[in-house]
Amino acid sequence: MLSGWFVALVATAYVGLLFAVARYGDARADAGRSIISGNVYALSLAVYCTSWTFYGSVGRATSGGLSFLTIYIGPTLMLLFAGVLIKMLRISKTYRITSIADFIASRYGKSQLLAGLVTVIAVIGIVPYIALQLKAVSASLAVLFGQVEAGVLPWWLDSTLLVAAALALFTVLFGTRHLDATERHEGMVAAIAFESVVKLVAFLAVGLFVTYGIFGGLADVFQRAAAAPELSRLLHLDATQAGSWASLILLSGLAIILLPRQFQIIVVENVDESHLRRAVWLFPLYLLLINVFVLPIALGGLLHFGAQSGYAADTFVLTLPMAHGAEALAVLVFIGGLSAATGMVIVETIALSTMVCNDLVMPWLLRSTWINAQKRSDLSGLLIGIRRVAIVIILLLGYIYFRAAGEAYALVGIGLISFAAVAQFAPVLFGGMYWKQGTRAGAVAGLVAGFIVWMYTLLLPSFAKSGWIGNGFVEHGLFGLEWLKAQSLFGLRGMDAISHCLWWSLLANLGAYVVVSLNTRPDALEAGQAERFVDIFRRAHRDTDSLLWRGQASLGELVGLLERFLGPARADQQLSAYAAQRGVGSWHKLKVDADLVHFAEAELAGAIGSASARVMVASVAQEEDLGLDEVLDILDEATQVRAYSKELEAKQQALEVATAELREANERLRELDRMKDDFISTVTHELRTPLTSIRALSEMLHEDPRAALADRKRFLGIIVSEAERLTRLINQILDMAKLESGRAEWTTAEVDLGEVAREAMDSLGQLYRDKHVALSGEIPDSGPVVLADRDRLVQVMINLLSNAVKFVAAETGVVKVTVETDGGMVRVAVADNGPGLTAEECSVIFEKFRQGGNTMTDKPQGTGLGLPISRQIVEYFGGALWVESQPGAGANFIFTVPLPAADE
Amino acid sequence: MKRGSPMRQRLAAVGLAGWPLLTFPLLGLPEGGIGGIPAIYLYLFGVWGGLIGLAAWIGEQKG
């Protein structure tokens, strides 16, 4: 039997641990070493799983089978649209958004009316939800002590109030540390992440206990359930519920963003956008894990206690372990449930208190005469005080509602009713992020329409069901009008109350929002805000912010405003940071310009919300009233400037590309120029060598008339051969020049390449025989025939053959000519067994005046123009000339000439 | 115009695929049971887990 004192001790120790975790998180944040990682962020999102999940899912599963899963599938799918979330994050960080009410109000022209409206809807929708959490704590305590005489432990009779008080204390301590509501509460987030782990561990523990401890595993539970006629229906989905299934996924998908606590955790408490990448799968994984054992526990409970026993299915997670004597597990489950409840209450209360303070109390306070009388005093303390009081009041309201409602349906069914309430924010929120035309009037109309439909079709019927008000409007319709029956409006039947409400309210909401928006004209401020929100990724917001404000203000008054609301110390700190960022030494020297006014407004917005901040700044700055047209002009201009700068950028890029091309061309030209210079110097050098020897020998003959006849003959012989070499050289240079300039004369006719090869071999036969070099051919008897210039091809062949004979050794040299057809090409190869060429030589020998062999030591054996000319010729006819060789392995010169295309 | 991030687009594609996979009429398909466990139970958790796995694979890529 559990002792009350033991449980109280455990619970107190647990809450103490929470305080310690939060304290540690805050200390680390203050020291600049945040413990908020992607994992912590993802776990803190699990504040979504309240006691309604922890206890309630099992209850839902006992009546609806697997349909409870929709509540967790929806968020999984919604989170995958990370682009939407990132846009929200970016907007919120840029404009220092403090809550979902602030977000919506800021988008529609920083409207106090809209902020207040959203806050009212949120408070009405959410406070009962807080009450539900308190009820869960109370119910779990009741189960734990079910067997104990109530009178023995009078102190826990109001243990729920104690829990509420502890939560209020925690929230006040860790939720209102800073006045600036956009500042993160890292300690609180750490505590929430910790609680998420605790509740998951507790739930998995009880799941494993029931499935594998009480029963023989998953299959055993399911098989036994299938055997029981009243349980087997829970194992199948009911296809008639297809509509509810889809609408619950949609509803919960919206809730994961729109519930004030979720907005607080996802958007306001986000440290780093990249954490979303982890959250996008880790949080859904959490949801999956916490749901795996829900159905087995539900079935196990029904099997154990009997389906008709009337046992409260919501507390199966507690009663099953206790019925089997596992009291330690029951305490763990109680702590898990406590985690689920407290996590939700803490975050929800922080979010709601910020909204209530900034969007309900502040607007009223700023108008009151009392505050204006206190013109000079520091209001920052008052602000924090208001927020703390709001926290206490919200928790107190929740407690009172819990006490008043008791077991009423209005409390038990509140989970989805709350979801449906916050779903009303969807059209104005998402519309505002993606649709510039949405106006404030449209937003107000949409919210009011949706809220009224929600009240009429869901909230009031739940009151009626609880017996608090007459149920005539549900049974017979308002004023007895059949088509006004609250839960089958216009005769719409065949779906559950939540889906019915969701479709009608969203229809009314979206319809009113769109129709009114299209028929109203936004004012200047709204148009500006619309532009900023929708184009957040495209706009460097600073530029337009400064463009859209014109007016006069004094530094003293602005600073006074900041000091009043932020406190002098904080104001000084923020102003100094701003001055440093602007490159001004001290903030006293700041120039009052649009930028400074915006800075002041943003700072104030972080503390009191954008709508109130706007009012306060307007009270000290004389702003010129820009008309709508002017604002639109400025925005258009800004857009155009952006377009121009884009164009300019594109042009600049094109220019850079062109410059690079020009530079490259210039390089090429210079290279050519250098090559021309090289060419000329090489040519003159080549011409001078034979000339020098001719001249030297001629001079010797001229000066020595008595030279021996034999010498004269020898000299004259050399002169003649050098003159021939000179002629050949000049002819080849001319030839080369003609080829390169394209002025060469070509005659194209059918040429038998085999014949060409044979002719060349014949004409050089003597040369080969003189050197005793073997020349052989592998040439078809006739053909192949190509279209080319016969003389030119003979020239190429002769060049290759004369090269070959030059480089092979006398006596042992072998040269072989092969002519063959290879595909569409004729391939002619001249292979020798000479010294071969290195890889480098293989390419340079085709350059002009480059010769094989060592030109430094050996006497040049040719002109160095033969191969370049041959290559030009072959390429002219569409072929190629190259060499395949390795040092020591001979060289194989190959050229190809394309065969003429076959005649059709 | 800046192009949308490929990661966001891939995640959104997974989300869009999840909707038909996890709603009717596809949910009407799994019938009977496998090894004593209802097929619909395995299907729901299997598809759900698969989507989560895909999202993890996309979300944890570098860049």
Interface residues (C-beta under 8 A of the other chain):
Chain A: L66 L69 I73 T76 L77 M78 L79 L80 F81 A82 G83 I86 L218 A219 D220 F222 Q223 A226 L235 H236 L237 A239 A242 W245 A246 I249 R277 R278 V280 W281 L282 P284 L285 L288 V292 L295 F537 R538
Chain B: K2 G4 S5 M7 R8 Q9 L11 A12 V14 G15 G18 W19 L22 T23 F24 P25 L27 G28 G33 G35 G36 I37 P38 I40 Y41 L44 F45 W48 G49 L51 I52 G53 A55 A56 G59 E60
